Amino acid sequence: MEREAYDAMYHLEDEFWWYAGMRALTSVLLADIELTADGPRVLDAGCGTGANLTHFASLGSLTGIDIDAGALAYCRQRHIEALVQGSVTSLPFASSSFDLLYCFEVLYHAQAVADVAALREFWRLLTPGGYCVIRLPAYQWLMSAHDVAVHMQHRYTAGEVRAKALSAGFVVERITHLNTVLLPLAILRRLVTKLSGEGKSDVQPVWLPLNAALRWLLSLERHFIKHWNLPVGLSVCAVLRKPPDAGA
């Protein structure tokens, strides 16, 4: 991403409705994962400016990796030290190094089959029986100026995510869409921006009452995904597992 995008992320991701709402939803999925390891080792693959490393600190011993040195500098401003610079397609860790790995809004940057290469790296890094949680933007037909601004290469269907995960050797525990409630508004916004020719990221300061309302609406979905997989939404999220009988 451009330097301006990382700067906006760092300053907004703690309270901005999308970041905060998606953390609330993802927390529900992570809470269902039962890790048997004592003091589980957790990797944030593509940690960006570090808000998730802070938010999910209770999961275990967290390490963050990102390809961008500037993003890692922002992490250090949050007083996060367990950081490594590197690519998700060639992770500089030994096999079976982590019990849980999560990767949010990262693989869409990958070209061609590089997303499968990253998933195979995730599989390699996990201990047998370990979990991987990935979250990606949904539906290629929703590509927008925001996606171009953040260098997005592709938006995914649930079927694509399932097929790629299986080809990397994972067992698919569940796949659900997220950001369902706001999907109609997002479609309308995409149409307006295409017609107007507006070309900037959606990560911009929002009027505080509107930010609070959007955050509340998005967070409502946590009550549904506790019990059901949502069939449509702006994002697709998969909970994957390395088979317990798999080798390192």
Phi, psi and omega per residue, in radians:
M1 nan 2.831 3.085
E2 -1.251 2.735 -3.126
R3 -1.011 -0.640 3.136
E4 -1.097 -0.595 3.140
A5 -1.191 -0.710 3.085
Y6 -1.142 -0.662 3.127
D7 -1.109 -0.774 3.103
A8 -1.098 -0.732 3.120
M9 -1.042 -0.833 -3.099
Y10 -1.044 -0.719 -3.056
H11 -1.441 -0.333 -3.044
L12 -1.955 -0.383 -2.895
E13 -1.216 -0.276 3.085
D14 -1.249 -0.631 -3.032
E15 -2.107 -0.294 -3.102
F16 -1.016 2.387 -2.954
W17 -0.960 -0.722 -3.082
W18 -1.193 -0.846 -3.137
Y19 -1.062 -0.853 -3.094
A20 -1.157 -0.715 -3.141
G21 -1.167 -0.717 3.137
M22 -1.205 -0.586 3.048
R23 -1.110 -0.689 3.132
A24 -1.094 -0.728 3.138
L25 -1.217 -0.780 -3.125
T26 -1.139 -0.550 3.095
S27 -1.048 -0.595 3.107
V28 -1.120 -0.765 -3.133
L29 -1.185 -0.701 3.133
L30 -1.177 -0.561 -3.116
A31 -1.163 -0.406 3.141
D32 -1.435 -0.154 -3.103
I33 -1.489 2.210 3.131
E34 -1.818 1.892 3.120
L35 -1.660 2.242 -3.089
T36 -1.506 -0.304 -3.091
A37 -1.199 2.509 3.043
D38 -1.477 2.022 -3.038
G39 1.239 1.076 -3.044
P40 -1.041 2.530 3.100
R41 -1.691 2.241 -3.002
V42 -2.208 2.382 3.107
L43 -2.042 2.246 2.974
D44 -1.659 1.781 -3.058
A45 -1.553 1.774 -3.033
G46 1.625 1.014 -2.936
C47 -1.323 -0.172 3.117
G48 1.020 -2.331 -3.080
T49 -1.618 0.104 2.845
G50 1.757 0.017 -3.105
A51 -1.092 -0.660 3.137
N52 -1.178 -0.614 3.091
L53 -1.060 -0.646 3.100
T54 -1.280 -0.780 -3.055
H55 -1.170 -0.670 -3.057
F56 -1.734 0.373 -3.082
A57 -1.019 -0.493 -3.097
S58 -1.283 -0.156 -3.121
L59 -1.181 -0.510 -3.093
G60 2.771 -2.628 3.101
S61 -1.527 1.837 -2.990
L62 -1.643 2.464 2.982
T63 -2.214 2.437 3.091
G64 -1.962 2.466 3.047
I65 -2.302 2.411 3.073
D66 -2.607 2.613 -3.113
I67 -1.358 -0.317 -3.024
D68 -1.760 2.110 -3.135
A69 -1.117 -0.572 3.116
G70 -1.140 -0.687 3.092
A71 -1.097 -0.729 3.135
L72 -1.152 -0.551 3.080
A73 -1.104 -0.676 3.064
Y74 -1.138 -0.665 3.079
C75 -1.013 -0.738 -3.126
R76 -1.148 -0.494 3.052
Q77 -1.169 -0.358 3.034
R78 -1.553 0.122 -3.139
H79 1.157 0.594 3.043
I80 -1.683 2.237 -3.051
E81 -1.986 -0.451 -3.102
A82 -1.386 1.379 -3.011
L83 -2.299 2.534 3.113
V84 -2.402 2.446 3.039
Q85 -1.652 2.259 -3.139
G86 3.061 3.011 -3.095
S87 -1.709 2.572 3.113
V88 -1.233 -0.266 3.119
T89 -1.566 -0.111 3.105
S90 -2.651 1.369 -2.988
L91 -1.439 2.255 -3.038
P92 -1.468 0.953 3.122
F93 -2.325 2.693 3.078
A94 -1.215 2.715 3.075
S95 -1.040 2.594 3.116
S96 1.027 0.665 -3.113
S97 -1.519 -0.315 -3.006
F98 -2.342 2.610 3.101
D99 -1.644 -0.426 -3.140
L100 -2.540 2.393 3.082
L101 -2.344 2.324 3.015
Y102 -2.191 2.601 -3.051
C103 -2.543 1.879 -3.029
F104 -1.975 2.155 3.069
E105 0.920 0.833 3.137
V106 -2.131 -0.820 -3.006
L107 -1.124 -0.298 3.130
Y108 -1.198 -0.247 3.051
H109 -1.321 -0.322 -2.994
A110 -1.217 2.542 3.088
Q111 -1.608 2.479 2.992
A112 0.839 -2.100 -3.062
V113 -1.615 0.208 -3.118
A114 -1.144 -0.422 3.101
D115 -1.165 -0.640 3.077
V116 -1.197 -0.654 3.074
A117 -1.048 -0.697 3.102
A118 -1.144 -0.744 3.119
L119 -1.089 -0.648 3.100
R120 -1.178 -0.610 3.041
E121 -1.140 -0.717 3.104
F122 -1.053 -0.775 3.121
W123 -1.023 -0.775 -3.113
R124 -1.090 -0.703 -3.054
L125 -1.272 -0.410 -3.057
L126 -1.413 2.546 2.981
T127 -1.222 2.677 3.054
P128 -0.940 2.267 -3.066
G129 1.519 -0.039 -3.140
G130 -1.280 2.834 -3.039
Y131 -1.990 2.596 3.050
C132 -2.272 2.250 3.096
V133 -2.070 2.079 3.131
I134 -2.087 2.565 3.117
R135 -2.341 2.327 -3.033
L136 -2.448 2.696 3.039
P137 -1.214 2.557 -3.054
A138 -1.856 2.608 2.950
Y139 1.257 1.874 3.134
Q140 -1.050 -0.551 -3.111
W141 -1.217 -0.126 3.075
L142 -1.674 0.159 3.083
M143 -0.943 2.390 -3.010
S144 -2.483 -3.137 3.074
A145 -1.075 -0.602 3.088
H146 -1.061 -0.778 -3.124
D147 -1.076 -0.708 3.096
V148 -1.126 -0.704 -3.099
A149 -1.112 -0.560 -3.132
V150 -1.745 0.260 3.056
H151 1.115 0.620 3.093
M152 -1.269 2.359 3.140
Q153 -1.732 -0.457 -2.989
H154 -2.824 2.546 2.959
R155 -1.973 2.580 -2.881
Y156 -1.974 2.688 2.883
T157 -1.708 2.803 3.086
A158 -1.056 -0.631 3.124
G159 -1.120 -0.698 3.094
E160 -1.091 -0.786 -3.122
V161 -1.079 -0.759 3.130
R162 -1.068 -0.824 -3.094
A163 -1.109 -0.742 -3.136
K164 -1.179 -0.688 3.125
A165 -1.127 -0.758 3.127
L166 -1.125 -0.685 -3.132
S167 -1.169 -0.410 3.105
A168 -1.502 -0.077 3.083
G169 1.784 0.056 -3.099
F170 -1.425 2.693 2.851
V171 -1.603 2.300 -3.138
V172 -1.573 1.922 3.136
E173 -1.351 -0.780 3.053
R174 -2.870 2.654 3.018
I175 -2.327 2.254 3.109
T176 -2.423 2.640 2.944
H177 -1.437 2.734 3.053
L178 -2.287 2.892 -3.119
N179 1.058 0.903 3.130
T180 -1.475 -0.739 -3.062
V181 -1.018 -0.687 -3.053
L182 -1.632 0.108 -3.109
L183 -1.019 -0.799 3.132
P184 -1.035 -0.707 3.116
L185 -1.146 -0.653 3.135
A186 -1.147 -0.723 3.109
I187 -1.077 -0.772 3.125
L188 -1.073 -0.758 3.139
R189 -1.116 -0.714 3.117
R190 -1.035 -0.727 3.140
L191 -1.143 -0.737 -3.123
V192 -1.125 -0.773 -3.104
T193 -1.193 -0.599 3.092
K194 -1.158 -0.700 3.141
L195 -1.224 -0.612 -3.094
S196 -1.466 -0.296 -3.100
G197 1.353 0.244 3.126
E198 -1.115 2.357 -3.042
G199 -2.339 1.151 3.130
K200 -2.507 2.912 3.140
S201 -1.184 2.605 3.065
D202 -1.333 -0.217 -3.122
V203 -1.409 1.491 -3.133
Q204 -2.357 2.656 3.093
P205 -0.946 2.421 -3.106
V206 -2.106 2.509 3.046
W207 -0.837 2.212 -2.960
L208 -0.939 -0.817 3.100
P209 -1.054 -0.656 3.101
L210 -1.195 -0.702 3.102
N211 -1.044 -0.765 -3.141
A212 -1.122 -0.705 -3.130
A213 -1.161 -0.767 3.133
L214 -1.141 -0.694 3.119
R215 -1.109 -0.717 3.130
W216 -1.145 -0.788 -3.138
L217 -1.065 -0.784 -3.133
L218 -1.140 -0.722 -3.114
S219 -1.170 -0.366 3.096
L220 -0.980 -0.527 -3.059
E221 -1.137 -0.306 -3.127
R222 -1.078 -0.478 3.124
H223 -1.244 -0.486 -3.116
F224 -1.492 -0.739 -3.052
I225 -1.293 -0.153 2.986
K226 -1.103 -0.477 -3.013
H227 -2.108 -0.462 -3.032
W228 -2.370 2.707 2.946
N229 -1.553 2.261 -3.101
L230 -1.435 2.308 -2.997
P231 -1.368 -0.356 3.137
V232 -2.441 2.808 3.111
G233 2.814 2.930 -3.094
L234 -1.288 -0.349 3.137
S235 -2.239 2.743 3.026
V236 -2.175 2.325 -3.070
C237 -2.228 2.332 -3.106
A238 -2.168 2.386 2.996
V239 -1.826 2.010 -3.037
L240 -2.028 2.720 3.129
R241 -2.393 2.393 2.977
K242 -1.373 2.217 -3.083
P243 -0.914 2.382 -3.127
P244 -1.020 -0.468 -3.125
D245 -1.663 0.179 -3.140
A246 -1.322 2.664 3.050
G247 -1.323 3.069 -3.132
A248 -1.207 nan nan
